[in-house]
Amino acid sequence: MLPYDRSLIIIPTYNEIANIARMVKTVFDLSADYSLLVIDDGSPDGTAAAVKEMQQHHSKLHLLERSGKLGLGTAYVAGFKWALERDFQFVFEMDCDFSHDPKDLSVLLEAATKSDLVIGSRYIDGIRIINWPFKRLLLSYLASIYARFMTGMKLMDTTGGFKCFTRRALEALDLDNIISTGYSFQLELNYKVWCKEMSITEVPIIFYERQDGVSKMNQSIIFEALFAVVLLRWKKIRGEL
């Protein structure tokens, strides 16, 4: 039996009214005893209000409201701290838009019982991305190659956002010293776990382009991650990580 009851799923949201109710229902319809924390950055579309309504029916659904768009990285840091203040041993990152399939949560959790960090990889056993334009796919794939070259990490997917951290991994990180606020946050945490010589495992997933709502991804986010690689490598050389 997997430790579902000690596992927390963190989902940051901003204007996800098109997805949030279906996502919450899908997670709690799984044959597992997960807890779910939604971190909403002041969505004007009523995302937080929808979560509050669903809390009346799900005792393990939690909501952390923040004022304004404060960034993906700061949302996850807030969620990690929330998890560490409680007795959670496994903490997931997952998107709200169904680009990550909730059915894969158990695959990540099983691997996390033997590894400090588990990454749902889009690039193991071939490219496993559905409905991305070729230009975006190429840019993302090349960015991962670049990040591997610059950091030395032996990871196929350096920027993926579907993960499971053990409590041990999160406690080893200085969560008050995270430099990234956007999507480069994913790369930064991978690198810091790797620099601490903790174990990282990739498991294959299929990544789906969102069907509802508006994507927050753009080319500037990719280039932000490329710059972050240089900065992180420099900090590693200077012993500042």
N, C-alpha and C positions, 0 to 999 in steps of 0.2 A: 504494500500500500504506500503510495507516494504521500509526502507530508503536505497535502493540500491545505490543511487547517493552519499551517504555519507560513502560508504563502500570501503575499500581497501583490496585487496587480496595480500599477500606477498608470493612469491615463491622463495626460495633460489635454486640455481642451480650450479652443477659442472658436466660437461660432460653429459648433458641431451639433446643432439642433436636428439636422437631417440624419445623424447617425447615433446619437447618444442613447436613445431609448432602445434601439435595436441591439446596440453593443452590450448594454447592461443586461438585457434579457438573454442574449446569447451566452454571456459569461456565466450567469446564474443558472442557465439551463444545462450547463455541463454537469457531468456526474462527478463533481468535485466540490470541495468546501473552501473555495477561494474567498479572500477578502478583496474588495475593489475600492481604490481611492481615486476619485476624479479631482483633478486640480484645474480649476477654471479661472482664466485670466480676465474676468469681467466681461464675458461674452454678452454683447448687446442683443443677441438673438434669443436669449432665454435658456441657454444650455443649463446654467446652474439651477434655475427654477425647475426644470424638468428632472434634474437629479434629486432635488429635494422632494419632489412628488414621489419619485420611485423609492426613496428611502423609507417611506411608510410601509413598503412591502418587502424590503430587503434589509435585514439587520446588519449585514456585512458590507453594505454600500456606504461609503464615506465621501464627504465633500470638503475640499479645502478651497475657499474662495480668495482670490487675490484681486487687487484693483489695477486693471489695465494690463496690457501685454508686456510682461516682464521677461520674456524669453524662455525658450524650451529648457535650457540648461538650469536656470534658476528654479523652474517648476519641478524638475526632477530632484534637484538638491533639497528643496522643501519636502518633497515626498520621501526621499531617503531618510531625512532627519525624523520625519513623522513615523516612519517604519522602525527606526532604531530606538525610538522612545517607547516602543511597544515590543511584543515578544515575537516579531516576525523573523524567520530564519532565511527566507527566500523572497527576493523582491524583483518583480518584473517591470520592464519598460514595454509599453505597447501603445500603438497609435489607435485613435478612435475611429478611423475611417475604413476599417476592414482591409487595409493593405496588409495587415498581419492577421492571420487566421487564428481565432481563439482556440481552435481545436489543436493547434500546435503547442499550446502552453504546457501540456503534459510531457511532450517530447523534450522541451527545454528543462522542465523541472526534473525529469529523470536524470538528464545529464548533469544537472546542478548538484545532485547528491554525490557526485564524484569530482566536481570541478568548481573552482572559485567563481568563475564567470563563464556563462554560456551565451553565445551569440547565434541568433537565427540567421544563417548565412544565405545571401542571395546568389553567391558565386561558387558554391560547392557543387560538384557534379554538373558543371555547365552553368550558364546564366539562367537564373530561375525567376525572371521578372515578366509579368504579364501586362501587356497594353501600354508600355512606355514607348514614346517616340525614339527612333534610333539615335538621334543626336543626344538626347538626355541619357539614354542607356550607355552610349559610348563615353560621355563625359564622366558619369558615375564610375564606370569600370576603370577608366584610366586614372581617376582620382584615387581609387583603391590601390592600384599598382604603384602610383607615386608615393602614397603614404607608406606602403610596405617598404619601398626602397629607402625612403628617408628615415624611417624609424627602426627598421630591422625586425619589426613584428612579423611573425609567420602566420598572418591571417589573410584569408581571401577577401573577407568583407570587413573593412576597417571602419565603416561609417554607418552600418546598419543600426536600426533603432528598436529591434525586437530582441530583448535580452533578459537574462535572469542572473542577478547578483546573489551570492550568498551573504549572509550577515558578516562573515569573516572578511570578505572583500570590501564591503562598505565601511566597516570599522577601520580598515587599514588606510582608507583614503582620507585626506584632509578636505572635507567638504566645504570648508570656509576659504579654501585656496584654489577654487576652480576658475580658470581664466576665460572659459568659453561660455557664452550665453545662448548661442544658436545651435545649429546642427553639428558644428564642429565639436560640441560637447561630447558626442558619441565617441569620436576619435580620441579625445583627451582622456576620457575615463578608461578606454581600452589600453591606451599607452601607459597610463599610471599604474594600472593593475599589472601589466606586463613588466614594467620597470621594477615592481616589487617582487618579481619572480613568482607570482601566483599563477595558478593554472587557468588557462583559457581554452575552452572547447567551442568549436563551431559545429552546428547541426544544420542540415539543409532544410530550408523552408521555401515556399513559393510566395513571392511578393506580388500583390495585386495593386494596380493603380486604383485609386479611389473611384467609386461610382457616384457618390452623393457628396455635396458640399464642394468647397473650393480648396484646391491644393495650396499649401504654404511654401512649396518647394520652388526655387528658381535658380538661375545660374549663379547669382551673387552668393547664395548659400554654399554652393560647391567651391567657389573661389575663396570664401571665408575659411573653409576647411583646409584648403591648400596652404593658406598663410599660417593657419594654426599649427600645421605640421612643422614648419620652420621654427616657429616660436617654441614649441614643445621640445624639439630636438636641441635647441640652444639652451633651454633651461636644464635639460638633462645633462648636457656637457658641463654647465656651470654648477651642477649639483643642487639645483633649486626645486626639483620636483619632489 
